[in-house]
């Protein structure tokens, strides 16, 4: 890895983290295109630079995170299932699911088809929940179960939580913002746990590359979050489903 690679990874992460297209899947495909493969450092790098995008959410939604206690309790209720399942399957995820591109491409393709058909069938009701601080704890936990599906590279954490929230009767903008907030404890835990296990093995240059990727993802994610919120207020996610299918097919034939 070099400076250019680190910067490119950061740009890809910042753009894709909160879109329903799988940031981890895109980072893995980026590594493949650059000929970097999936070394232990690259796997850790792909996880930890997501902290930059998470910091962007903290900066944009700090009131909901630190001042709205009711909203924070719902976020933590949704985080618990993911934390339990993520800890239990950490070794399987990193050893097997992040080892190659077939899982990513299959998840992108099938997830894209699902997103297309879901948006085609889904109709938002007038009484849909507009304030996620009033979400029941049971439904919040269920959204966390949906989010845990994103442990499979290519599924997309954002897509899983948004589909889960829409299915449970939340307004589109509401569940998107809830997905942003839920990413904070989820990715803090994932990156923190990975750094705890592997950080001591990084050399000084690798820490510099992590810093470059972190800063790039932070700057780009701020813009991506704002644009995505505007997008979902006017359009469905079907376009992202089509994009996922095209990318999966394109890379399948290339790789």
C-alpha positions in Angstrom: 0.0 0.0 0.0 1.1 3.6 -0.7 -0.3 7.1 -0.1 -2.4 7.0 -3.3 -4.0 3.7 -2.2 -4.8 5.0 1.2 -6.3 8.2 -0.2 -8.4 6.3 -2.7 -9.7 3.9 -0.1 -10.7 6.8 2.1 -12.6 8.4 -0.8 -14.4 5.1 -1.6 -15.3 4.6 2.1 -16.6 8.2 2.6 -18.8 7.9 -0.5 -20.2 4.4 0.2 -20.5 4.0 4.0 -24.0 5.4 4.3 -25.3 4.5 0.9 -27.1 1.1 0.5 -24.3 -0.3 -1.7 -21.9 -1.8 0.9 -18.7 0.1 1.7 -16.9 -3.0 2.8 -17.7 -4.7 -0.5 -16.5 -1.7 -2.5 -13.3 -1.5 -0.4 -12.6 -5.2 -1.1 -13.2 -4.7 -4.8 -11.0 -1.6 -4.8 -8.2 -3.7 -3.2 -8.6 -6.3 -5.9 -8.5 -3.7 -8.7 -5.3 -2.2 -7.2 -3.8 -5.7 -6.9 -3.4 -5.5 -3.1 -5.4 -8.6 -2.3 -6.7 -9.2 1.2 -3.8 -9.2 3.6 -4.4 -9.0 7.3 -3.5 -5.3 7.3 -5.8 -4.6 4.3 -8.7 -6.3 6.1 -8.0 -4.2 9.3 -7.6 -1.1 7.2 -10.9 -1.6 5.5 -12.6 -1.9 8.9 -10.8 0.9 10.8 -11.0 3.7 8.2 -14.8 3.6 8.6 -14.1 5.6 11.8 -13.6 8.6 9.6 -17.1 8.3 8.2 -18.5 7.7 11.7 -16.9 10.9 12.9 -18.7 12.7 10.1 -22.0 11.5 11.6 -21.0 12.5 15.1 -20.3 16.1 13.8 -23.6 16.3 11.9 -25.9 14.6 14.4 -24.3 15.3 17.8 -27.5 16.7 19.2 -29.3 13.4 18.7 -26.4 11.4 20.0 -25.6 13.4 23.1 -28.7 15.5 23.9 -31.6 13.3 22.9 -31.5 10.6 25.6 -34.7 8.8 24.2 -33.1 8.6 20.7 -29.8 7.3 22.2 -31.6 4.5 24.1 -33.2 3.3 20.8 -29.8 3.4 19.1 -28.3 1.3 21.9 -31.2 -1.2 21.8 -30.6 -1.7 18.1 -26.8 -2.0 18.6 -27.0 -4.9 21.1 -28.0 -7.7 18.6 -25.3 -6.6 16.2 -22.7 -6.5 19.0 -23.5 -10.0 20.2 -23.5 -11.5 16.7 -20.5 -9.5 15.5 -18.4 -10.7 18.5 -19.5 -14.3 18.1 -18.7 -14.5 14.3 -15.7 -12.1 14.2 -13.2 -14.9 13.3 -15.5 -16.4 10.6 -16.1 -13.0 9.1 -12.5 -12.0 8.8 -11.1 -15.4 8.0 -13.6 -16.6 5.4 -16.1 -14.0 4.4 -13.5 -11.3 3.8 -11.1 -13.7 2.1 -12.4 -13.4 -1.5 -14.6 -11.6 -3.9 -17.3 -14.2 -4.6 -19.2 -13.5 -1.4 -19.1 -9.8 -2.1 -20.3 -10.1 -5.7 -23.0 -12.5 -4.8 -24.2 -10.3 -2.0 -24.1 -7.2 -4.2 -26.1 -8.9 -6.9 -28.8 -10.6 -4.8 -29.0 -7.6 -2.5 -29.5 -5.3 -5.5 -32.3 -7.5 -6.9 -33.9 -7.5 -3.4 -33.7 -3.7 -3.1 -35.3 -3.3 -6.6 -38.3 -5.5 -5.8 -38.6 -4.2 -2.2 -38.9 -0.6 -3.4 -41.3 -1.7 -6.2 -43.6 -3.2 -3.6 -43.1 -0.9 -0.7 -45.6 1.9 -0.1 -45.1 4.3 2.7 -48.2 4.8 4.9 -49.3 8.2 6.1 -49.1 7.1 9.7 -45.4 5.9 9.3 -43.3 6.8 12.3 -41.6 10.2 11.9 -39.7 10.4 15.2 -37.3 7.5 16.0 -37.1 8.5 19.6 -40.6 7.1 19.9 -39.7 3.8 18.3 -40.5 0.8 20.5 -37.4 -1.0 21.9 -38.6 -4.3 20.3 -38.6 -2.7 16.9 -35.2 -1.0 17.5 -33.7 -4.4 18.5 -35.2 -5.9 15.4 -33.6 -3.3 13.2 -30.3 -4.3 14.9 -30.9 -7.9 13.8 -31.4 -6.6 10.2 -28.2 -4.7 10.5 -26.3 -7.8 11.6 -26.9 -9.2 8.1 -24.3 -6.8 6.9 -21.6 -8.9 8.6 -21.6 -10.6 5.2 -19.5 -8.4 2.9 -21.5 -6.9 0.1 -24.9 -6.9 2.0 -24.6 -3.3 3.1 -25.3 -2.1 6.6 -27.2 0.9 5.4 -29.4 -1.2 3.1 -30.2 -3.7 5.8 -31.2 -1.1 8.4 -33.1 1.0 6.0 -35.1 -1.9 4.6 -35.7 -3.1 8.2 -36.9 0.2 9.3 -39.2 0.7 6.3 -40.7 -2.8 6.8 -41.4 -1.8 10.5 -43.3 1.3 9.5 -40.8 4.1 9.7 -40.7 7.1 7.4 -37.9 7.0 4.8 -35.9 10.0 6.1 -36.4 8.9 9.7 -35.0 5.4 9.2 -32.1 6.8 7.1 -31.1 9.1 9.9 -31.5 6.3 12.5 -29.2 4.2 10.3 -26.6 7.0 10.5 -26.7 7.1 14.3 -26.7 3.3 14.6 -23.5 3.2 12.6 -21.7 5.1 15.4 -21.6 2.4 18.1 -21.5 -0.4 15.5 -18.4 0.8 13.7 -16.7 2.1 16.9 -17.1 -1.4 18.3 -15.9 -3.2 15.1 -12.9 -0.9 14.5 -12.0 -0.8 18.2 -12.1 -4.6 18.6 -10.0 -5.0 15.4 -7.4 -2.5 16.5 -7.2 -4.1 19.9 -6.4 -7.5 18.3 -4.2 -6.3 15.4 -3.0 -2.7 16.0 0.2 -3.8 17.7 1.4 -5.5 14.5 1.1 -2.3 12.4 4.3 -0.6 11.4 4.7 3.3 11.4 4.0 3.6 7.7 0.8 1.6 8.1 -0.4 3.9 10.8 0.2 6.8 8.5 -1.8 5.1 5.8 -4.6 4.6 8.3 -4.6 8.3 9.1 -4.8 9.3 5.5 -7.7 7.0 4.8 -9.4 8.2 8.0 -9.2 11.9 7.1 -10.3 11.3 3.5 -13.3 9.3 4.5 -14.3 11.9 7.1 -14.3 14.8 4.7 -16.1 13.0 1.9 -18.7 11.4 4.2 -19.9 14.7 5.4 -20.9 15.7 1.9 -22.2 12.2 1.1 -24.5 12.1 4.2 -26.1 15.5 3.3 -26.7 14.6 -0.3 -28.1 11.1 0.6 -30.7 12.6 3.0 -31.9 15.0 0.3 -32.0 12.1 -2.2 -34.2 9.8 -0.1 -36.7 12.6 0.5 -37.5 12.6 -3.2 -36.7 9.2 -4.6 -36.6 5.5 -3.8 -33.6 3.3 -3.4 -34.3 1.4 -6.6 -31.5 3.2 -8.4 -29.0 1.8 -5.9 -30.3 -1.7 -6.5 -29.7 -1.3 -10.2 -26.2 0.0 -9.5 -25.4 -3.0 -7.3 -26.5 -5.5 -10.0 -24.5 -3.7 -12.7 -21.3 -3.6 -10.5 -21.7 -7.2 -9.5 -22.0 -8.4 -13.1 -19.3 -6.2 -14.3 -16.8 -7.3 -11.7 -17.9 -11.0 -12.1 -16.9 -10.9 -15.8 -13.7 -8.9 -15.2 -12.4 -10.9 -12.2 
